[in-house]
Amino acid sequence: MENYTMAGRTYRYYGPEAPLYPFGYGLSYTTFTYRDLVLSPVALPACANLSVSVVVENTGQRDGEEVVQLYLRWEQPSVPVPRWQ
C-alpha cells in the first residue's frame, strides 16, 4: 500500500454531504431536543479553552439516556483534516 491518506475511505473524509446514517443513528426508542447552546468563545484560538453548555430534554414518550456529542471543524485548515472531528 502506497497511499495512506484516508480521503474517500471513511465518512470523516467524504465530500460535503453528511453520511446517510451517521454514527449512532437510530439507537434510541425516544427523542431528545437540544436548546440554548452556548459556546464561549465562539471562535477558538489555538490552545485555548472552550466552555460549552446546552439544555437536553427528553421529548419522547419513553425514558432514555442521551450522550451529548460536540463536533468541531477547522475554518481554514492548512492541511487536509477530517470533516467531522
GIDA-V248131 format. One line per field, one symbol per residue. ss: DSSP state (A for helix, B for strand, O for the rest). burial: # if it has 16 or more other ideal C-beta (glycine too) atoms within 10 Angstrom, else .. A space follows every 10 residues. Layout:
ss: ???
burial: ???
This chain:
ss: OOOOOOOOOO AAAOOOOOOO OOOOOOOOOO OBBBBBBBBB OOOOOOOOOO BBBBBBBBOO OOOOOOOOOO OOOOOOOOOO OOOOO
burial: .......... .......... .......... .......... .......... .......... .......... .......... .###.
